[in-house]
Amino acid sequence: MSPSSGTWQYSVLDNFNGSNGSAPGSLIIDNTGNVFGTTESGGANQKGTVFAFNGSIQTLYSFCPERGCADGKHPLTVVVEDSAGNLYGVTGEERRGGTLYELSP
């Protein structure tokens, strides 16, 4: 469907509620239809999440469970996926400079 081909319909698919993340960013869709993204804040530690969506939001990882946030916090960009299904992204942190991370299924 092209943008000019008629009326588009809007539907809410799910909601971010803080515990599953808040302030979501961009999304990617893999070849099986799963949607992945990040939230800048919220999650179990209030430092952001990586999530999947396939009918409902599922938190895959909540950032900053480690002392001093060694894993980073506040993911800055959408994740990218490699051919094996691993997700990659970056976080920003003022004192440590940020992290490059991999999340494996």
C-alpha positions in Angstrom: 0.0 0.0 0.0 1.4 3.4 -0.9 1.0 6.5 1.3 -1.4 8.0 -1.2 -3.7 5.0 -1.6 -6.5 5.9 0.7 -7.3 6.1 4.4 -4.9 4.5 6.8 -6.1 2.9 10.0 -4.4 3.4 13.4 -4.4 0.7 16.0 -2.7 0.5 19.4 -0.9 -2.8 19.6 0.5 -2.6 23.1 1.6 0.0 25.6 4.9 0.8 27.4 4.2 1.0 31.1 7.6 1.7 32.7 8.2 -1.8 33.9 8.5 -3.0 30.2 10.4 0.2 29.3 9.6 3.8 28.5 10.7 6.3 25.9 10.9 3.8 23.0 13.1 4.5 20.0 13.2 3.1 16.4 12.2 -0.4 15.4 13.5 -3.2 13.2 11.6 -6.2 11.8 13.4 -9.5 11.2 12.6 -11.9 8.4 10.0 -13.8 10.5 8.0 -10.7 11.5 9.4 -10.2 15.0 9.8 -6.5 15.9 12.8 -5.4 18.0 13.6 -2.1 19.6 15.0 -0.3 22.6 13.6 2.0 25.3 15.8 4.8 26.7 14.5 4.3 30.3 12.2 2.1 32.3 12.6 -1.6 32.7 13.6 -3.5 35.9 16.4 -1.0 36.7 14.9 2.2 35.2 17.9 2.4 32.8 16.3 1.2 29.5 15.5 -2.1 27.8 15.8 -4.1 24.6 12.4 -5.5 23.7 10.7 -7.8 21.2 7.1 -7.5 20.0 5.2 -10.4 18.5 1.6 -9.7 19.7 2.8 -8.2 23.0 5.9 -6.4 24.3 8.5 -8.8 25.8 11.5 -7.4 27.6 14.7 -9.2 26.4 17.1 -7.3 28.6 17.0 -4.5 31.3 20.1 -2.5 31.4 22.2 -1.7 34.5 21.8 -4.7 36.8 25.6 -4.6 37.5 27.3 -2.3 40.0 28.4 0.9 38.3 26.4 0.0 35.2 29.2 -2.0 33.6 26.8 -3.1 30.9 25.8 0.5 30.1 22.5 2.3 30.4 20.1 4.3 28.3 20.4 2.6 24.9 20.8 5.3 22.2 19.9 3.6 18.9 17.9 0.9 17.4 19.4 -2.6 17.5 20.7 -4.3 14.4 20.4 -8.0 13.8 23.0 -10.4 12.2 22.3 -13.5 10.2 22.5 -15.7 13.4 19.8 -13.6 15.2 22.2 -11.7 17.5 21.2 -8.1 18.3 23.8 -5.3 18.5 23.5 -1.8 19.8 25.1 1.0 21.8 24.4 2.7 25.1 25.5 6.1 26.4 26.8 6.8 29.8 28.4 10.1 30.8 31.2 8.8 33.0 32.2 5.6 31.2 31.6 6.8 27.6 29.1 4.1 26.7 29.1 0.5 25.6 28.7 -1.6 22.5 26.7 -4.7 23.3 25.5 -8.0 21.8 22.4 -9.8 22.9 22.2 -13.4 21.8 19.0 -15.6 21.7 
